[in-house]
Amino acid sequence: MVNRKANILVVDDHALFRRGLKDILSECPDVGRIDEAGSGAEALAKFEAGRYDCVLLDIFMPGENGIEVIRRMTAIRADAHCLVLSMYPLEQ
């Protein structure tokens, strides 16, 4: 059995948050390539071009929101794995 490192795509419209998350993930021994995107459109383009094991995705972004991005990613590849990020209170 070959142990392969996970490739991750970090999607958020805040560059500082993306950088911090990439720094944390780069310390994990099971993580391989970490790419980033600042918008839904950029995320979809990278998702179509690359193979990612997990997409860490902000739910609220300008333009296409995270829900629409997830719909389009799963249409591209049904086995897409997305972890949704949000810092909004439960009421919102």
N, C-alpha and C positions, 0 to 999 in steps of 0.2 A: 504494500500500500504506500502510495506516494503522498507525503504531506505537502499540500500546496498552500501558499499564503493567500489570504483573502485580499482581493482588490476592492477598494472602496471609492465611491464618488460622494463628496460632501457638497451639498447644494444649499446655499444661503445667500441672501442679498447683502449681508454684512461681511466685508472682507476680513475684519479683525476676528470675528467669530470663526470663520472658516480656517484662518491661520492657526488659531488656538486649538481647534479641534484636530487639525492635521498634526500639530505638534504632539498632542496627547496620543493620538493613534499611532504615530511613528514610533512610539516607545513600546508598542505591543509586538511581541515576537511573531505572532501569527498573522500580522498585517503586512501585505506586500505594497503594491502601488496605491497611492492615495492621490486622486485627482479632485479638482474642485470646479464648481460652476457658480456664477453669481446670479443666474436667472433660470427660469423654467426652460426657455428656448435653448440656452447654452447647455443645460443639463440633458435635454433630449438629444441634442446633436452629439454630445460626448457618449451618451448611453448607446446610441445607435452605432457609433464607431468603435466602442470598446466593450470589453467583457467585465462586468462588475458583479461581485458577489453580494454587495449590499450598497444601497443608496441611502445616505443620511440626508433627509430632505426637510427644509423649512416649510411649514404649512402655509404661511402667509408671506407672499412675495409679490412685488409689483408685476404686472402683466399676468401671465398664467400662474394661478395659485398651485399649491402642492397637490391638491386633490386632482386637478386636471392633469398635472404632470404624471401622477401615479396612473391615471386612466390610460394615458398615452404610452407610458413605459410598459404596462402590462399588455397593451395591444401589440407592442413591438416584440415583447418576450414574456409569455405567460408566467414564467417562473421567476420574475423579477422580485427581489426582496428589498423592501423600503422600510426604513425606520423614520417615523415622522417626528420632527422637532418643533416645539412650540414653547414660548415663554408667556403666553397669555393666560390670565386667570380662567378658572373653570367656567365662570359666568359668561365669558365671551365665546 
